[in-house]
């Protein structure tokens, strides 16, 4: 009864459309869950994200859950997750996507999930790493462990949003470091981030991970921004 009372005063709303959620809905309403623009790249070999890395770095498979459009619902979701403190939203999206990835032959052999790390100063300012929350949700629905201590970010790089493709690469070229990676030898790693545009951050992370012997790397992000 107390929960119902507070729900009347402070109703939970959908992170995509802003409408009130029903009791059985979490963070995203049922309508938006089924109508948000999904890529289905996890079913598509040689999809646009995989092509980003061709000739640059060896990625086994790559996919994103949503298509990012300026001014659209997915952009609103990402804003709520990154800047409005809606931490549970990242976990919820991870759960949704994890169920899809688990059914895909290209992702069902994942051994461990690693989020792209934030610099400690940025975590202190924001309070959390949105990619780590996404990794938590994926871990729960895929039944695959997530590790948050293998990769670290040694440089607090500038935001990538308004940078050119070459500037994005220069901005993240050597900012990641490996720690406690012995147990990852011969493993299939799922490297996850919130949004992929040029792939510069993921590429830098993957190059660092390739220092591990006989490792296989796949990529999953919440959204794909093609601009």
C-alpha positions as CSV (number, residue, x, y, z in Angstrom):
1,X,0.0,0.0,0.0
2,X,2.9,2.3,0.8
3,X,4.5,1.7,-2.6
4,X,1.1,2.4,-4.3
5,X,0.8,5.6,-2.3
6,X,4.2,6.9,-3.4
7,X,3.5,5.7,-6.9
8,X,0.6,8.1,-7.0
9,X,2.7,11.1,-5.9
10,X,5.9,10.1,-7.7
11,X,4.8,7.9,-10.6
12,X,7.5,5.9,-12.4
13,X,7.7,6.9,-16.0
14,X,9.1,5.3,-19.2
15,X,12.6,6.5,-20.0
16,X,11.7,6.5,-23.7
17,X,8.3,8.2,-24.0
18,X,7.7,9.7,-20.5
19,X,4.4,8.0,-19.9
20,X,3.6,6.3,-16.6
21,X,4.6,2.7,-16.2
22,X,2.3,-0.1,-15.1
23,X,3.2,-2.3,-12.1
24,X,4.7,-5.0,-14.2
25,X,6.8,-2.6,-16.3
26,X,10.4,-1.5,-15.4
27,X,12.1,1.6,-16.8
28,X,10.7,1.2,-20.3
29,X,7.1,0.6,-21.1
30,X,5.9,-2.4,-23.0
31,X,4.9,-0.4,-26.1
32,X,8.4,1.3,-26.3
33,X,10.1,-2.0,-25.6
34,X,8.6,-3.5,-28.7
35,X,8.7,-0.4,-30.9
36,X,12.1,1.2,-30.2
37,X,14.4,0.9,-33.3
38,X,16.4,-2.3,-32.8
39,X,19.3,-3.2,-35.1
40,X,19.1,-7.0,-34.9
41,X,22.8,-6.9,-35.8
42,X,23.4,-9.9,-33.6
43,X,21.7,-12.0,-36.3
44,X,23.6,-10.4,-39.2
45,X,27.2,-11.4,-40.1
46,X,29.1,-8.5,-41.7
47,X,26.7,-5.9,-40.2
48,X,27.7,-2.2,-40.2
49,X,29.3,-2.4,-36.8
50,X,31.5,-5.3,-37.7
51,X,32.5,-3.5,-40.9
52,X,33.8,-0.6,-38.8
53,X,36.6,-2.8,-37.5
54,X,37.5,-4.5,-40.8
55,X,41.2,-3.9,-41.5
56,X,41.7,-2.3,-38.1
57,X,41.4,-5.0,-35.5
58,X,40.2,-8.6,-35.2
59,X,36.7,-8.7,-33.8
60,X,34.8,-12.0,-33.7
61,X,31.3,-10.5,-33.7
62,X,29.8,-7.1,-33.0
63,X,26.3,-5.7,-32.4
64,X,24.2,-3.0,-30.8
65,X,20.7,-3.2,-29.4
66,X,19.2,0.1,-30.6
67,X,19.6,2.5,-33.6
68,X,20.5,5.9,-32.3
69,X,18.7,8.9,-33.9
70,X,19.1,12.5,-33.0
71,X,16.0,13.7,-31.1
72,X,14.5,10.3,-30.9
73,X,13.5,8.0,-28.1
74,X,16.9,6.2,-27.9
75,X,18.7,9.5,-27.5
76,X,16.3,10.3,-24.7
77,X,17.0,6.9,-23.0
78,X,20.8,7.5,-23.3
79,X,20.4,10.9,-21.8
80,X,18.4,9.5,-18.8
81,X,21.0,6.8,-18.3
82,X,24.2,9.0,-18.6
83,X,23.1,12.3,-17.1
84,X,20.0,11.8,-15.0
85,X,21.1,9.1,-12.6
86,X,18.8,6.4,-13.9
87,X,21.2,3.6,-13.1
88,X,18.6,0.8,-13.1
89,X,17.9,1.7,-16.8
90,X,21.3,0.4,-17.8
91,X,20.7,-2.9,-16.1
92,X,17.2,-3.3,-17.6
93,X,18.5,-2.7,-21.1
94,X,21.3,-5.2,-20.5
95,X,18.8,-7.8,-19.4
96,X,16.7,-7.2,-22.5
97,X,19.6,-7.5,-24.9
98,X,21.2,-10.4,-23.1
99,X,18.1,-12.6,-23.8
100,X,18.6,-11.9,-27.5
101,X,22.3,-12.4,-27.5
102,X,22.0,-15.7,-25.7
103,X,20.0,-17.1,-28.5
104,X,22.5,-16.0,-31.2
105,X,25.1,-18.6,-32.3
106,X,27.6,-15.8,-32.6
107,X,27.3,-14.7,-29.0
108,X,26.3,-17.8,-27.1
109,X,30.0,-18.9,-26.4
110,X,30.9,-15.8,-24.4
111,X,33.0,-16.6,-21.3
112,X,33.1,-13.2,-19.6
113,X,31.7,-9.7,-20.0
114,X,34.0,-6.6,-19.7
115,X,32.6,-3.0,-19.7
116,X,34.7,-0.2,-21.2
117,X,36.0,1.5,-18.0
118,X,35.6,5.2,-17.1
119,X,38.4,7.2,-15.5
120,X,38.0,7.4,-11.7
121,X,37.5,11.2,-11.9
122,X,34.6,10.7,-14.3
123,X,33.0,8.0,-12.1
124,X,33.4,10.3,-9.1
125,X,31.6,13.1,-10.9
126,X,28.8,10.9,-12.5
127,X,28.6,8.4,-9.6
128,X,28.7,5.3,-11.8
129,X,29.8,3.8,-15.1
130,X,26.8,3.3,-17.4
131,X,28.6,0.6,-19.4
132,X,29.2,-1.4,-16.2
133,X,25.5,-1.2,-15.5
134,X,24.8,-2.5,-19.0
135,X,27.3,-5.3,-18.4
136,X,25.5,-6.2,-15.1
137,X,22.2,-6.6,-17.0
138,X,23.8,-8.7,-19.7
139,X,25.5,-10.9,-17.1
140,X,22.2,-11.6,-15.4
141,X,20.2,-12.6,-18.5
142,X,23.1,-14.4,-20.3
143,X,24.2,-16.2,-17.2
144,X,27.8,-15.1,-17.9
145,X,30.1,-13.5,-15.3
146,X,31.1,-9.8,-15.6
147,X,34.4,-8.5,-14.5
148,X,35.0,-4.9,-13.6
149,X,38.7,-5.1,-12.7
150,X,40.5,-6.3,-15.8
151,X,40.6,-3.1,-17.7
152,X,41.4,0.4,-16.2
153,X,41.4,3.8,-17.8
154,X,44.7,5.6,-17.1
155,X,43.9,8.9,-18.8
156,X,40.8,11.1,-18.3
157,X,40.2,11.8,-22.0
158,X,38.0,14.5,-23.3
159,X,34.4,13.8,-24.5
160,X,34.2,12.3,-28.0
161,X,30.8,13.8,-28.9
162,X,32.0,16.6,-31.2
163,X,35.3,15.2,-32.4
164,X,36.2,14.0,-35.9
165,X,36.9,10.3,-36.6
166,X,40.7,10.9,-36.5
167,X,40.5,13.1,-33.4
168,X,38.4,10.4,-31.6
169,X,41.1,7.8,-32.3
170,X,43.9,10.2,-31.1
171,X,41.9,10.9,-28.0
172,X,41.8,7.2,-26.8
173,X,44.8,5.7,-28.5
174,X,46.7,4.6,-25.4
175,X,44.4,5.3,-22.4
176,X,43.6,1.7,-21.3
177,X,45.6,-0.7,-19.1
178,X,45.3,-4.4,-18.2
179,X,45.2,-5.7,-14.6
180,X,44.5,-9.2,-13.3
181,X,44.2,-10.7,-16.8
182,X,45.7,-14.2,-16.3
183,X,42.4,-16.0,-16.0
184,X,41.3,-14.6,-19.4
185,X,43.7,-16.6,-21.6
186,X,41.9,-18.5,-24.3
187,X,38.5,-16.9,-23.3
188,X,35.8,-15.4,-25.5
189,X,35.4,-11.8,-24.1
190,X,32.3,-9.6,-24.7
191,X,33.5,-6.0,-24.5
192,X,30.5,-3.7,-23.9
193,X,30.0,0.1,-24.1
194,X,27.0,2.4,-24.2
195,X,27.2,3.9,-27.7
196,X,29.4,3.1,-30.7
197,X,30.0,5.7,-33.5
198,X,33.5,5.4,-35.0
199,X,34.6,2.5,-32.8
200,X,37.7,4.3,-31.7
201,X,37.2,3.6,-27.9
202,X,36.3,0.0,-28.5
203,X,39.3,-0.5,-30.8
204,X,41.7,0.9,-28.2
205,X,40.2,-1.4,-25.6
206,X,40.4,-4.4,-27.9
207,X,44.0,-3.7,-28.7
208,X,44.8,-3.7,-25.0
209,X,42.9,-7.0,-24.5
210,X,44.7,-8.6,-27.4
211,X,47.8,-8.6,-25.2
212,X,46.1,-11.6,-23.5
213,X,47.1,-15.0,-25.0
214,X,44.7,-16.7,-27.4
215,X,41.8,-14.3,-26.6
216,X,38.7,-13.9,-28.7
217,X,36.8,-10.5,-28.6
218,X,33.2,-9.7,-29.4
219,X,31.5,-6.3,-28.9
220,X,28.0,-5.3,-27.8
221,X,26.7,-1.8,-27.2
222,X,23.4,-0.3,-26.2
223,X,23.2,1.9,-29.3
224,X,24.7,2.5,-32.7
225,X,25.0,6.1,-33.9
226,X,25.6,6.2,-37.7
227,X,26.6,9.9,-38.2
